[in-house]
Amino acid sequence: MAMISFMKIPTSGAGQDPAAEPRRAAGVAHAATPPETLSWRIVSHIREALFADELKSGDFLGTEASLAERYGVSRMAARDALKSLAALGVVAIRPGKHGGAWIANGKLDRFADALAIQLKLISISREEMLETQAAVEIHAAGLAAARATRDDLARMQAILDGMPDRIDDPAAFAASAMDFHAAIVEAAHNRGLSAHFRALRHVLQPAYSMSNKKEIAERVIADNVRLYALIANGDAEGARKAMTRRLARVGAAAAWRAPTRG
């Protein structure tokens, strides 16, 4: 189990607030630090320990009572800190006599979902979204050509085989097309790229579903067949170039409702 250096967080006095002494000299009453501020300091300290490799998944942090004692704060502040850490996905909390808080296991889907929501909330522009998609998928196509397994190729082929049957259903066809792109990214065997693509998909797919032109769908299938062949043949450079062309057409054809930049 990892041992981290827990510190007591002062609740009053000059050690807690550099501006405290001048305020007292001026006759201003110095109030104790609010509990939410104390709890956030605990959150920050644990996050810093995680990034410094002082903590890892599965490490036991302690109970609400023990954290309160170690940090020199109230149980309410410790409870708020644990709630915040749980909401961030940093800790898993188990109730009961033998419960407490442990550093959680990482979950790519949770990260992808949170990123997708934030991209939506900031109203990411069409140009920004397509640039990000290109950065992920073009590199992933090259890696897939070098790393794809037989199972990866079989998954891509199965998706391709089913796409013609979905041409008359724009939403189903868009989902199938995104499945194919997702299969390419997964075949790159890079968890960072996979997580970013999953987030992008949440934002991209509704826009792609708006196109219902049969000729566009047929072109998508033809492009994907070429992409598959290049990846299956291990042609990384060819796969990157083909993905670049595919995404250029996607950007031109997609019915995008997000605001443009500037």
C-alpha positions, 0 to 999 in steps of 0.5 A: 500500500502506498504511503502518502504524506498527510498534512494538517490543514490549519484552520486559523492563524497566519500559517493558514492565510498570509493576509491574516496578520494585516487584517487583524492589525486593521481590526478585521475579525479573522474567520476560520477557513470555510469547510468547502475550502478545507475539503478542496485542499484535501482533494488537491493534495490527493490529486497531486499525490496521484500524479506524483505516483505516490498513489495508485489504483487500489491504495487505501486512503482511509476512513472519513474519521481517519482522514479528518484526523490526519488532515486536522479538519472536521469530519464534515470537511473530510466527507465533502472531500471524499464526495468530490473525489468520488465524483471525479472518479478518483476514489471508490467509497465502501460503506460499513464497518470495514469500509473507507475510501480506496483509489479507484480503478481507471475507466476510459468510458467515464473519461470519454463521457466526461470529455464529451459533455465538456466539449458540448458545454463549451460549444466546440466549433465545427472547425475545432471538432474536425481538426481534433477528429483528424488528429486522432483518426489519421494517426490511428489509421497508421498505427492500425496498419502496423498493429491490427490483429486478425480479430481487429480486421474481422471486426472491420470486415463485419461492419463493412459487410453490414453497411449496404443494408443500412443505406436507407436509414441515415441514423443507422448508417451513420452509426455503422460508419462510426462503428467502422472508424471506432474499429480502426481506432481500437485496432491502433491499440492506444488507450489514449486515442480510443478514449478521445475517439469515444468522446468525439463520437458522442458529439460527431454522430448526431451531425453525421446522421442528418445526411440522407443522400444515397450517393454520399453513403455509397462513397463512404462505403467505397472509401472504407473498403479502401481504408480496410484494404490498406490497413489489412496490407500493413500500409501505414502511409497509405492508410494515413493518406486515405483517412486524410481524404476520407475526413476531408470529405466528411467535413465537407458533407456533414450537416453541422450545427455547432457554431463556427470559430470566430 
